[in-house]
């Protein structure tokens, strides 16, 4: 075709201007990606399938390179050097003309065309330096496959099939998107936007326009969806309207009224779904703006009634009936609340439920533990005393009960001393503290510019989740005040207590002096704290500094919020039945799984924790060992400083095997879950043998003092069911991990 347009090769080149005919697959370009290297995927696929069907029959070449008639072929077989420039042009015209008239002819071989295109047109140099690209694409095929620098012909049949499937999937996705767009455009034509709500109305500002739009469109759409029972669509519409109004910034009175209406609607939706936390959150926001909103007061009272917070429910209902005395539903609910509160008042001898000074109940004879109020009543009838505590659990018997509680402790000045739900770690380095201070200054400046309330220091620290506190009732290592408090609670109950100093540290000091360990090793909350700096500044004005004795100015008591999450009965296997060693089979295993016996190859996990706060000391999330054979064997440290057995497996402490082998009251099968709680647990070298030499001298001195065994701990062991491997869960990783704080804690007296 180029010859037909008069495009001839340069004089003396000796070749037709058809260089692409002689192009080899390797010249496609080593740096092209896989998809850009192939000319047409579907065409290739069709060509290869037809070639496979026809066997080895010669393929027809495209029309522009079809075979010439016999006369033209004979002349083409002559050496290219015998042609003059003019003859070359004539020969090219003859080849193209023959291709147009004889397209059905089949080329017998590539030699006939190769003679014509043997000499290419010399490439013109552009003067650029391409030396830096040398070697690109010359690597092995596997490496180029990873980077995508391969040609189409280098791919296998399966790889080409994958490419074709990917292209077909992409085309299906594009077709789906095109259909969706066409449907959307058709809907716009069939149902144009309804602007009837604008007609006859005049808006003086953009804010007024937005309020009118939300009220006439979004709010009405949500109402219709709610009436038809489509709660999800109603929630989406109403929440969208709230977001649109809040985006205005400073709200006008009309926007505030509409915002309260939308939040009231959402609150009613959550009432139907019994999502009481969201009901309270929405009604709180409404009542911040409108203290007399009837619907918000009633719905918040419903939330308090569901939470069994009778005193707050009573206040909301009384406020509601003062403003709207004809509300029959509120009057009926108030009667129910009065019956609840009346029984409580009779039980407590006439004390008011919300009387913080008197409290609900004195839990100790000396008045050091007081129950102030109940925030959530939990399970069971709130009018009856808790019945779950058995007296046998509180004596030296064969059963003990371990309770699990969330605890938040404050000083009387409001300072948070302990939180089992989360904590905020302080920056450890000076650079981190300086960066945090700079960030705090910037945020405070922005808050002042935005006329917002200043933030507290704790708001700037990241929150880290913790584990709840666990102990058995009557545990001598637990503060007496908390042990008495939890006995007065129902499961799932949340209540506020006031505990004085005699029921805190003084109640456990003698016990820890006897066992020879610090209470912090067991994970007990440390509640020794000093008077706040503001109060000390006031004292300094009245008393000279040398007489203040600041180191001993500690407050007496604390306020604590406890929530009883649940309890588990343990078997007391200690010789004296004093709770020194508790054992529980939390799950005996799968019924169809094999029975666990000594010498079996087990796959499982173990966790050695502090008994009270549950912080990890030693753990292994996946380990294989032979029960009763491989425990306690240690040879060296691995690449990640994990202890290893002589056979190369992960180290397993002896207490892990003992937790399984000592169970003789139930048959254990694969899938079992067990826990053992020790008052005097294994020593440091038994759970972390890499520290044996480092603390050998300290161990000997402890034994001379008569102290044998390690600190208090809890051992949790799980045996995985048959067929379980660590590959099933990417989060499960093997290797015994030892907390670096363990040897530091062991140095404490």
C-alpha positions as a printed Julia matrix, in Angstrom:
749×3 Matrix{Float64}:
   0.0     0.0     0.0
   2.91    2.38    0.64
   4.27    1.56   -2.81
   0.87    2.31   -4.31
   0.96    5.81   -2.76
   4.39    6.41   -4.32
   6.26    6.02   -1.05
   9.54    4.49   -2.18
  12.56    3.47   -0.19
  15.72    5.51   -0.28
  17.88    5.14   -3.39
  20.39    2.4    -3.15
  18.79    0.76   -0.11
  18.0    -2.38   -2.09
  14.71   -3.19   -0.25
  11.06   -2.34   -0.33
   9.71    0.0     2.35
   7.94   -2.82    4.22
  10.1    -3.2     7.35
   7.19   -4.39    9.53
   6.99   -7.6     7.52
  10.36   -8.75    8.82
   9.73   -7.61   12.38
  10.42  -10.34   14.96
   8.42  -10.9    18.15
  11.43   -9.93   20.24
  11.32   -6.43   18.72
   7.93   -5.62   20.24
   9.66   -4.0    23.17
  10.9    -5.55   26.42
   9.4    -2.91   28.67
   5.83   -3.1    27.38
   3.28   -4.49   29.75
   1.46   -7.68   28.95
  -1.77   -6.09   27.84
  -0.2    -3.41   25.63
   2.11   -5.92   23.89
  -0.65   -7.88   22.2
  -2.28   -6.37   19.09
  -5.76   -7.77   19.52
  -6.61  -10.37   22.12
  -9.77  -11.62   20.5
  -8.22  -11.78   17.04
  -5.3   -13.77   18.43
  -7.64  -16.11   20.22
  -9.71  -16.77   17.11
  -6.57  -17.27   14.96
  -5.0   -19.76   17.38
  -8.22  -21.72   17.78
  -8.71  -22.0    14.0
  -5.06  -22.98   13.54
  -5.44  -25.71   16.12
  -8.55  -27.02   14.39
  -6.98  -27.1    10.95
  -3.84  -28.89   12.06
  -0.74  -27.92   10.07
  -2.48  -26.4     7.08
  -0.71  -23.24    5.83
  -2.3   -19.99    7.04
  -3.47  -17.26    4.71
  -1.55  -14.05    5.11
  -3.28  -10.67    5.05
  -4.22   -9.14    1.74
  -1.32   -6.69    1.74
   1.2    -9.58    1.76
  -0.71  -12.18   -0.29
   1.22  -14.34   -2.75
   1.86  -12.96   -6.21
   0.97  -14.76   -9.44
   3.54  -17.14  -10.81
   5.3   -14.55  -12.99
   5.62  -12.11  -10.15
   6.92  -14.85   -7.86
   9.61  -15.86  -10.31
  10.8   -12.29  -10.61
  10.7   -11.86   -6.85
  13.03  -14.83   -6.41
  15.82  -12.97   -8.15
  18.46  -11.38   -5.96
  17.48   -7.96   -4.69
  20.79   -6.46   -5.86
  19.83   -7.04   -9.53
  16.98   -4.55   -9.34
  17.53   -0.97  -10.23
  15.75    1.7    -8.18
  13.07    2.1   -10.81
  12.75   -1.69  -11.12
  12.26   -1.93   -7.35
   9.32    0.41   -7.51
   7.81   -1.52  -10.42
   8.3    -4.81   -8.53
   6.62   -3.41   -5.45
   3.65   -2.24   -7.54
   3.42   -5.68   -9.08
   3.41   -7.39   -5.68
   0.67   -5.17   -4.3
  -1.44   -5.46   -7.45
  -1.13   -9.23   -7.38
  -2.18   -9.27   -3.74
  -5.31   -7.33   -4.57
  -6.32   -9.63   -7.46
  -5.3   -12.98   -6.02
  -6.15  -12.85   -2.28
  -7.06  -16.51   -2.08
  -3.61  -17.71   -3.05
  -1.58  -19.32   -0.3
   2.08  -18.47    0.29
   4.18  -21.61   -0.03
   6.93  -20.29    2.25
   8.45  -17.18    3.71
  11.44  -17.21    1.34
   9.53  -15.57   -1.51
   8.63  -12.48    0.54
  11.89  -12.49    2.49
  13.81  -11.93   -0.75
  11.81   -8.77   -1.33
  12.09   -7.38    2.21
  15.61   -8.64    2.88
  17.16   -5.18    3.05
  15.32   -2.73    5.29
  15.37    0.99    4.99
  18.24    2.2     7.17
  16.98    3.63   10.47
  17.43    7.3    10.96
  19.33    8.18   14.11
  17.77   10.88   16.29
  21.01   11.71   18.09
  19.74   10.58   21.52
  21.73    8.44   23.95
  19.94    5.16   24.66
  22.84    3.51   26.48
  21.11    3.68   29.84
  18.35    1.39   28.52
  20.76   -1.42   27.63
  20.07   -4.65   29.43
  16.44   -3.86   30.14
  14.37   -6.97   29.52
  17.4    -9.23   29.16
  16.75  -11.0    32.48
  15.2   -14.37   32.95
  11.64  -14.94   31.89
  10.41  -15.51   35.45
  11.7   -12.11   36.49
  10.11  -10.41   33.48
   6.86  -12.22   34.18
   6.78  -10.68   37.64
   7.37   -7.2    36.26
   5.08   -7.64   33.24
   7.86   -7.0    30.68
   6.95   -9.92   28.4
   5.65  -10.28   24.89
   2.47  -12.03   23.93
   4.27  -14.95   22.26
   6.19  -15.72   25.45
   3.0   -16.56   27.33
   1.75  -20.1    27.73
  -1.71  -21.18   26.7
  -3.03  -21.05   30.28
  -1.62  -17.56   30.78
  -3.26  -16.36   27.59
  -6.54  -17.83   28.76
  -6.2   -15.86   32.01
  -5.63  -12.67   30.04
  -8.67  -13.34   27.88
 -10.81  -14.05   30.93
  -9.61  -10.83   32.57
 -10.46   -8.87   29.43
 -13.91  -10.46   29.27
 -14.56   -9.64   32.93
 -13.46   -6.07   32.36
 -15.77   -5.79   29.38
 -18.65   -7.17   31.43
 -18.01   -4.61   34.15
 -17.86   -1.8    31.61
 -21.07   -3.01   30.0
 -22.76   -3.07   33.38
 -21.61    0.47   34.12
 -22.85    1.61   30.72
 -26.25    0.02   31.35
 -26.48    1.66   34.77
 -25.61    5.03   33.28
 -28.2     4.53   30.52
 -30.84    3.63   33.12
 -29.94    6.69   35.16
 -30.19    8.97   32.12
 -33.52    7.4    31.15
 -34.89    7.94   34.65
 -33.85   11.59   34.52
 -35.8    12.02   31.31
 -38.83   10.08   32.52
 -38.91   11.62   36.03
 -37.37   15.07   36.17
 -36.56   16.74   39.49
 -39.61   17.91   41.43
 -39.26   21.64   41.99
 -42.86   22.25   42.93
 -41.86   22.99   46.52
 -40.03   26.12   45.3
 -43.04   27.61   43.55
 -44.65   30.47   45.39
 -41.89   30.71   48.01
 -39.28   33.39   48.49
 -35.97   32.65   50.25
 -33.97   35.51   51.69
 -30.77   33.48   52.21
 -29.06   30.31   51.21
 -29.65   28.9    54.71
 -33.4    29.43   54.34
 -33.32   27.7    50.95
 -31.52   24.65   52.43
 -33.98   24.44   55.33
 -36.91   24.55   52.94
 -35.37   21.96   50.68
 -34.69   19.52   53.56
 -38.18   19.98   54.97
 -40.01   19.58   51.65
 -37.96   16.74   50.13
 -35.7    14.79   52.49
 -37.94   14.88   55.56
 -41.07   13.98   53.58
 -39.27   11.11   51.82
 -38.18    9.73   55.2
 -41.71    9.99   56.56
 -43.12    8.05   53.61
 -40.46    5.36   53.94
 -41.14    5.05   57.69
 -44.89    4.67   57.12
 -44.29    1.97   54.51
 -42.02    0.05   56.91
 -38.71    0.72   55.13
 -36.76    1.74   58.23
 -33.36    1.67   56.54
 -34.46    4.11   53.84
 -36.14    6.34   56.43
 -32.98    6.41   58.52
 -30.89    7.26   55.46
 -33.18   10.16   54.51
 -33.45   11.65   57.99
 -29.74   11.28   58.69
 -28.98   12.91   55.34
 -31.19   15.85   56.27
 -29.39   16.22   59.61
 -26.01   16.22   57.88
 -27.17   18.84   55.37
 -28.34   21.14   58.15
 -25.2    20.7    60.24
 -23.11   21.55   57.16
 -24.54   25.07   57.23
 -22.38   25.97   60.22
 -24.19   28.5    62.4
 -27.83   27.41   62.44
 -30.8    29.73   62.21
 -33.8    29.22   64.57
 -35.71   27.55   61.72
 -32.81   25.15   61.11
 -32.63   24.31   64.84
 -36.36   23.49   64.94
 -36.11   21.27   61.87
 -33.0    19.59   63.27
 -34.89   18.68   66.45
 -37.77   17.27   64.37
 -35.44   15.05   62.34
 -33.64   13.82   65.47
 -36.96   13.06   67.12
 -37.95   11.02   64.08
 -34.69    9.1    64.22
 -35.15    8.5    67.96
 -38.59    7.0    67.3
 -37.04    4.72   64.68
 -34.44    3.5    67.19
 -37.18    3.0    69.8
 -38.79    0.5    67.42
 -35.45   -1.23   67.0
 -34.8    -1.04   70.78
 -31.43    0.61   70.25
 -31.67    2.56   73.49
 -28.15    3.99   73.51
 -28.85    5.8    70.24
 -32.23    6.96   71.55
 -30.57    8.55   74.57
 -27.84   10.12   72.46
 -30.32   11.77   70.08
 -32.71   12.96   72.79
 -29.81   14.43   74.79
 -28.91   16.59   71.8
 -32.53   17.69   71.36
 -32.92   18.63   75.02
 -29.72   20.63   74.93
 -31.49   22.94   72.47
 -35.11   22.58   73.66
 -35.44   21.66   77.33
 -39.22   21.37   77.06
 -39.47   19.15   73.98
 -42.27   16.71   74.82
 -41.3    13.89   72.48
 -37.63   14.03   73.46
 -38.42   13.9    77.19
 -40.73   10.92   76.75
 -38.35    8.97   74.51
 -35.39    9.56   76.81
 -37.54    8.36   79.7
 -38.24    5.22   77.66
 -34.48    4.67   77.31
 -33.92    5.12   81.06
 -36.79    2.72   81.76
 -35.18    0.12   79.48
 -31.86    0.63   81.32
 -33.66    0.34   84.71
 -32.32    3.76   85.73
 -35.46    4.63   87.66
 -34.37    7.91   89.27
 -33.47    9.59   85.98
 -36.58    8.17   84.32
 -38.66    9.67   87.13
 -37.11   13.12   86.67
 -37.82   13.19   82.93
 -41.4    12.02   83.36
 -42.12   14.55   86.11
 -40.71   17.35   83.95
 -42.82   16.15   81.04
 -46.08   16.01   83.02
 -45.55   19.48   84.46
 -45.52   20.87   80.92
 -47.95   18.44   79.3
 -50.24   17.05   81.97
 -52.46   15.31   79.42
 -49.83   12.82   78.28
 -51.4     9.53   79.39
 -48.46    7.34   78.32
 -46.08    9.36   80.49
 -48.42    9.19   83.46
 -48.73    5.4    83.15
 -44.95    4.96   82.92
 -44.45    7.22   85.97
 -46.73    4.97   88.01
 -44.61    1.96   87.08
 -41.44    3.83   88.05
 -42.94    4.83   91.41
 -43.73    1.2    92.17
 -40.12    0.26   91.42
 -38.7     3.08   93.5
 -41.16    2.48   96.33
 -39.97   -1.09   96.77
 -36.34    0.04   96.72
 -37.04    2.75   99.28
 -38.81    0.31  101.61
 -35.92   -2.12  101.26
 -33.37    0.59  102.06
 -35.25    1.96  105.06
 -36.53    5.13  103.48
 -33.26    6.3   101.93
 -33.6     8.18   98.69
 -32.27    6.39   95.65
 -30.27    9.38   94.49
 -28.95   10.28   97.96
 -25.2     9.97   97.34
 -24.24   10.88  100.91
 -26.29    8.08  102.48
 -25.81    5.6    99.66
 -27.96    2.64   98.78
 -26.29    0.18  101.1
 -23.48   -0.22  103.61
 -21.49   -3.3   102.58
 -19.11   -3.47  105.55
 -19.58   -3.17  109.28
 -16.99   -0.4   109.63
 -18.58    1.69  106.85
 -15.56    1.59  104.52
 -17.51    0.2   101.53
 -20.72    1.88  100.36
 -22.92    1.24   97.36
 -23.95    4.65   96.06
 -26.25    3.92   93.15
 -27.09    1.44   90.4
 -26.49    2.64   86.85
 -27.77   -0.5    85.1
 -29.71   -3.18   86.99
 -28.6    -6.11   84.86
 -30.25   -9.54   84.86
 -33.09  -10.59   87.13
 -35.71   -8.7    89.11
 -34.24   -5.42   90.4
 -36.5    -5.64   93.47
 -34.88   -8.87   94.7
 -31.49   -9.46   96.27
 -28.83  -11.22   94.15
 -29.11  -15.0    94.48
 -26.11  -16.18   92.45
 -23.54  -16.18   95.3
 -23.31  -19.48   97.23
 -21.87  -19.6   100.73
 -19.84  -22.74   99.85
 -17.78  -20.64   97.44
 -16.67  -18.34  100.27
 -15.3   -21.12  102.5
 -12.54  -23.71  102.19
 -14.36  -26.06   99.87
 -13.87  -27.81   96.57
 -15.36  -25.05   94.44
 -14.55  -21.39   93.94
 -16.17  -18.85   91.65
 -14.09  -16.5    89.5
 -15.79  -13.22   88.6
 -15.03  -10.99   85.63
 -15.57   -7.23   86.06
 -14.92   -3.97   84.3
 -13.59   -1.45   86.82
 -13.08    2.3    86.54
 -11.6     4.04   89.6
 -11.5     7.79   90.33
 -10.15    9.87   93.15
 -12.58   12.1    95.05
 -11.18   14.98   93.04
 -12.25   13.32   89.78
  -8.82   12.06   88.63
  -9.03    8.7    86.84
  -6.69    6.28   88.58
  -7.47    3.01   86.81
  -9.55    1.86   83.87
  -9.82   -1.8    82.91
 -11.45   -0.92   79.57
  -8.69    1.27   78.18
  -5.76    3.43   79.13
  -3.83    6.28   77.6
  -0.07    5.68   77.58
   2.0     8.8    78.11
   4.86    9.65   75.71
   8.08    8.07   76.89
  10.69   10.27   75.18
  11.25   14.01   75.41
  10.86   14.39   71.65
   7.48   12.68   71.75
   6.36   14.89   74.63
   7.47   18.03   72.79
   5.62   16.95   69.63
   2.48   16.24   71.64
   2.67   19.65   73.35
   3.05   21.39   70.0
   0.04   19.5    68.65
  -2.0    20.36   71.73
  -1.17   24.07   71.35
  -2.26   24.02   67.72
  -5.58   22.28   68.5
  -6.31   24.61   71.39
  -5.68   27.62   69.14
  -8.1    26.25   66.54
 -10.68   25.54   69.26
 -10.44   29.11   70.47
 -10.82   30.46   66.95
 -13.88   28.25   66.47
 -15.26   29.27   69.9
 -15.3    25.67   71.1
 -14.87   24.3    74.58
 -11.23   23.65   75.55
 -10.14   20.01   75.51
  -8.71   18.02   78.38
  -5.16   16.69   78.37
  -6.41   13.1    78.22
  -8.18   13.79   74.93
  -4.83   14.0    73.16
  -3.53   10.56   74.19
  -4.3     7.51   72.1
  -6.49    4.9    73.74
  -5.31    1.3    74.19
  -7.8    -1.45   75.01
  -7.27   -3.6    78.09
  -8.76   -6.75   79.59
 -11.3    -6.89   82.43
 -10.27   -7.74   86.0
 -10.75  -11.32   87.25
 -10.47  -12.84   90.72
 -12.2   -15.47   92.82
 -14.5   -14.41   95.65
 -12.55  -14.38   98.89
  -9.16  -14.03   97.15
  -6.71  -12.68   99.76
  -4.73  -10.96   97.01
  -7.67   -8.77   95.91
  -8.71   -5.54   97.59
 -11.4    -6.32  100.15
 -13.54   -3.39   99.04
 -13.94   -4.68   95.47
 -14.57   -8.23   96.68
 -17.42   -7.04   98.92
 -18.81   -4.74   96.24
 -19.2    -7.45   93.59
 -21.12   -9.73   95.96
 -23.94   -7.16   96.08
 -24.33   -7.05   92.3
 -26.36   -9.0    89.77
 -24.83  -10.33   86.53
 -24.53   -7.52   83.95
 -25.22   -4.89   86.64
 -23.24   -1.63   86.65
 -23.06    0.29   89.92
 -21.07    3.04   91.65
 -19.28    2.41   94.96
 -17.27    4.43   97.45
 -14.38    2.56   99.06
 -12.22    3.94  101.86
  -8.51    3.29  102.32
  -8.76    0.45  104.94
 -10.53   -1.71  102.32
  -7.8    -1.03   99.71
  -4.03   -1.45  100.2
  -4.1    -2.21  103.95
  -6.35   -5.2   103.23
  -3.71   -6.95  101.07
  -0.35   -5.72  102.39
   0.16   -8.6   104.82
  -0.66  -11.2   102.18
   1.91   -9.91   99.68
   4.52   -9.58  102.4
   3.96  -13.24  103.18
   4.23  -14.5    99.59
   7.22  -12.22   98.95
   6.0   -10.5    95.77
   4.79   -7.04   94.9
   1.05   -6.72   94.21
   1.79   -5.16   90.81
   3.19   -8.49   89.58
  -0.25  -10.04   90.02
  -1.81   -7.21   88.01
  -3.55   -5.56   90.97
  -4.49   -1.89   90.34
  -2.09    0.45   92.14
  -4.15    3.09   93.93
  -1.58    5.06   95.94
  -1.89    8.63   94.72
  -1.22   12.09   96.11
  -3.38   15.14   96.59
  -3.76   17.2    93.42
  -1.37   20.09   92.82
  -4.19   22.64   93.1
  -5.01   21.52   96.62
  -1.35   21.45   97.6
  -1.0    25.03   96.41
  -3.83   26.02   98.77
  -2.17   24.2   101.66
   1.15   25.92  100.99
  -0.48   29.26  101.69
  -1.55   28.09  105.15
   1.22   25.72  106.25
   4.99   26.05  105.69
   6.38   23.67  103.08
   8.64   21.85  105.53
   5.63   20.99  107.69
   3.4    19.77  104.84
   5.09   16.36  104.54
   3.96   16.15  100.91
   5.14   12.57  100.42
   2.57   11.28  102.92
  -0.38   13.47  101.92
  -2.47   10.76  100.28
  -6.24   10.66   99.98
  -8.16    8.05  101.92
 -10.7     6.58   99.54
 -11.79    6.2    95.92
 -14.94    5.97   93.9
 -15.23    2.95   91.64
 -17.68    1.91   88.94
 -17.99   -1.86   88.65
 -19.82   -3.89   86.02
 -20.18   -7.63   86.65
 -19.76   -9.26   83.23
 -20.09  -12.85   84.44
 -18.67  -15.63   86.6
 -17.21  -19.15   86.15
 -17.07  -21.95   88.72
 -13.56  -23.43   89.22
 -12.5   -26.65   90.9
 -10.25  -26.07   93.93
  -7.46  -28.67   93.59
  -5.21  -27.21   96.29
  -4.5   -29.58   99.24
  -6.06  -27.29  101.85
  -8.94  -26.04   99.72
  -7.81  -22.45  100.25
  -7.83  -21.42   96.57
  -4.07  -21.78   96.07
  -4.68  -23.7    92.83
  -7.91  -23.53   90.85
  -8.69  -25.59   87.76
 -11.54  -25.25   85.28
 -12.45  -27.09   82.09
 -14.08  -24.28   80.16
 -14.84  -26.61   77.23
 -14.23  -30.4    77.18
 -13.72  -30.52   73.39
 -15.66  -31.63   70.34
 -17.85  -34.73   70.85
 -16.62  -36.5    67.69
 -12.94  -35.6    68.23
 -10.38  -38.14   69.54
  -9.67  -38.38   73.27
  -6.48  -36.64   74.42
  -3.93  -39.02   75.93
  -0.33  -38.82   77.12
   2.12  -39.05   74.21
  -0.32  -37.67   71.62
   0.9   -35.07   69.14
  -1.12  -31.96   69.97
  -1.6   -28.68   68.17
  -2.69  -25.83   70.36
  -2.01  -22.5    72.02
  -1.19  -21.36   75.54
  -1.26  -18.02   77.35
   0.32  -17.34   80.74
  -1.15  -14.14   82.19
  -1.19  -12.08   85.32
  -4.24  -13.31   87.23
  -6.02  -10.01   87.9
  -5.64   -7.7    84.89
  -4.95  -10.5    82.36
  -1.81   -8.91   80.92
   0.24  -11.44   78.96
   3.52  -12.82   80.31
   4.25  -15.71   77.9
   2.2   -16.81   74.91
   2.29  -19.01   71.84
  -0.63  -18.86   69.43
   0.27  -22.06   67.57
   2.58  -24.82   68.78
   2.97  -28.56   68.15
   4.27  -30.86   70.88
   3.88  -34.36   72.32
   1.87  -34.32   75.52
   3.89  -35.35   78.55
   7.12  -35.67   76.52
   8.23  -32.31   75.1
   7.26  -29.96   77.95
  10.12  -28.17   79.69
  12.79  -29.08   77.1
  14.98  -26.14   76.09
  18.16  -25.93   74.01
  18.68  -22.52   72.4
  17.15  -19.27   71.18
  15.79  -18.94   67.66
  16.33  -16.18   65.13
  13.64  -14.07   66.78
  14.98  -14.78   70.28
  12.24  -17.31   70.97
  13.12  -20.38   73.08
  13.36  -23.64   71.12
  13.38  -27.34   72.01
  16.22  -29.69   70.96
  14.11  -30.91   68.03
  13.67  -27.32   66.78
  10.08  -26.92   67.97
   8.82  -24.07   70.12
   9.41  -24.3    73.88
   6.41  -25.45   75.94
   6.42  -24.9    79.74
   5.66  -27.85   82.01
   2.62  -26.11   83.49
   0.94  -26.29   80.06
   1.13  -30.08   79.94
   0.16  -30.37   83.6
  -3.0   -28.34   82.97
  -4.16  -31.11   80.6
  -2.79  -34.21   82.34
  -4.17  -33.32   85.8
  -7.78  -33.36   84.6
  -9.29  -36.65   85.81
 -12.92  -35.67   86.42
 -13.87  -35.29   82.75
 -12.68  -36.82   79.47
 -10.85  -34.24   77.36
 -11.01  -34.3    73.58
  -9.46  -32.22   70.82
 -10.88  -28.71   70.9
 -10.72  -28.49   74.72
 -10.16  -25.2    76.56
  -8.74  -25.15   80.11
  -7.56  -22.6    82.68
  -5.47  -23.02   85.84
  -5.0   -20.19   88.36
  -1.94  -20.41   90.64
  -1.31  -18.49   93.84
   2.29  -19.66   93.6
   2.96  -20.33   89.95
   5.97  -21.6    88.02
   9.29  -19.84   88.51
  10.8   -17.56   85.9
  13.22  -20.12   84.44
  10.33  -22.58   83.95
   8.37  -20.29   81.63
  11.28  -18.24   80.2
  14.35  -20.53   80.27
  16.52  -17.99   78.47
  16.69  -16.01   81.73
  17.7   -18.98   83.9
  21.41  -18.11   84.16
  20.74  -14.4    84.6
  18.54  -14.89   87.68
  20.04  -18.06   89.13
  21.63  -16.22   92.04
  18.39  -14.41   92.87
  16.52  -17.72   92.81
  18.94  -19.3    95.28
  18.65  -16.37   97.65
  14.87  -16.59   97.5
  14.99  -20.27   98.34
  17.23  -19.52  101.34
  14.56  -17.12  102.6
  12.01  -19.93  102.34
  10.23  -18.6    99.27
   9.75  -21.26   96.62
   7.72  -21.05   93.46
   6.9   -18.11   91.27
   4.39  -15.3    91.38
   0.62  -15.55   90.94
  -0.44  -16.33   87.38
  -3.14  -17.82   85.19
  -2.44  -20.5    82.54
  -4.91  -20.78   79.65
  -4.5   -23.77   77.28
  -6.42  -24.55   74.11
  -6.09  -27.77   72.09
  -7.02  -27.23   68.47
  -9.44  -29.64   66.76
  -8.16  -32.17   64.18
  -7.17  -30.7    60.83
  -6.5   -27.24   62.22
  -3.33  -25.58   60.9
  -1.87  -22.11   61.31
  -2.51  -21.44   57.59
  -6.26  -21.29   58.18
  -5.92  -17.96   59.93
  -3.29  -15.46   58.93
  -3.43  -13.88   62.42
  -2.26  -17.11   64.08
   1.51  -17.1    64.36
   3.71  -19.62   66.1
   6.68  -19.04   68.37
   6.82  -18.65   72.15
   6.86  -14.93   72.97
   7.99  -13.67   76.37
   7.05  -10.2    77.61
  10.26   -8.24   78.25
   8.76   -6.76   81.43
   8.65  -10.19   83.11
  12.31  -10.31   84.24
  12.05   -6.68   85.37
   9.0    -7.49   87.5
  10.72  -10.5    89.02
  13.4    -8.17   90.46
  10.78   -6.38   92.59
  10.43   -7.35   96.26
